[in-house]
Amino acid sequence: MITDVLVSGLLLGLFVLTLTAALSPLETLSWWAGWTEDELGDEAGPAADAPDRHTHYIVYLSGVASISGKFLLPREKAFIRKLQKRFPDAVIVSDVFPYSPSGQPLLASPRLFEQLWRRVQFLRMHGRAKFLYRLINFRNIFQVMVSADHRYGPIFNQGAANVIETALLKNDYARGAGAPITVIAYSGAAQVAVGAAPFLAARLGAPVDVISVGGVLASDPGLKYVRKLHHIVGSLDNVERFGALMFPDRWTAAAYSDWNAARREGRIDIHPLDGMTHTGINGYFGRLHKKGAPSNTERTLDEIASLIDDDGGVKQFA
């Protein structure tokens, strides 16, 4: 009986996984065609000369386990709280769902497979059927692949930029004021951040910097518009390594790719963190630590803090 249930669950998961992969570009195309209702609305934002505006904005984009910008894993929430304490003068925006060009979370209605995602999330919250809630990861990974695709990527990334821009404007970002934007992107969100950079920089008239935490990203044309990419890599992070192999344009042999060109120009810096994996207690946001030593979350935060300089009392890139 139990075996039959497990087999049925695996078959269902395989079917949904295959269907999700096949339909991944459809969400992007439907958004572009205007078929997807825009629930985020449009924010005008304050004028560039508005008083008391902030001078540095940090956007956090969650990894591929995300179902909504408003739902972060406990370890990510702890990281955001510590980040805000470290940079009290910066505005930190963390309610962005980067794996949809419309910004609609997986639990939004109407959405294809909405009920399935609700069920999977219920199981995840109760620590059951872990193999099923991996479907969320795979679904979001497929969207990362869409972002990296030369056919659908420009459309997806324009939508992602719109989602990030809307979140910034809701937090009183002033278009044209030039306040720097730092995007901290975990895992596959690094690809979305880089892909969205040219659209974001053009719309807001501001420099965009990206801090990739275990980022999985392609040699995206958006790298030309990222002022600086800091790529934090754990020495035991096999997911990031696989991502680097998955995109041939990142290989050393592809000397004229956007990735290698940016490295030669000094716009990409690699920052290794010893002993860190991609996820779990030994991951970038893990609580694992040796006696008397900082936790992995604190080590990651310290590394990020070292990449942001003081300028007039407000933390921002040099």
Secondary structure, DSSP 8 states (H G I E B T S, - for coil): -HHHHHHHHHHHHHHHHHHHHHHHHHHHHHHHTT-S---S-------TT-TT--S-EEEEE--TT-SBTTB--HHHHHHHHHHHHH-TTSEEE----TTSTT---TT-SS-TTHHHHHHHHHHHHTT--HHHHHHHHHHHHHHHHHHH-TTTHHHHHHHHHHHHHHHHHHTT--TTS---EEEEEETTHHHHHHHHHHHHHHHHTS-EEEEEES------GGGGG-SEEEEEEETT-HHHHHHHHH-GGGSTT-TTSHHHHHHHTT-EEEEEETT--SSSTTSTT-----TTS--HHHHHHHHHHHTSEEETTEEE--
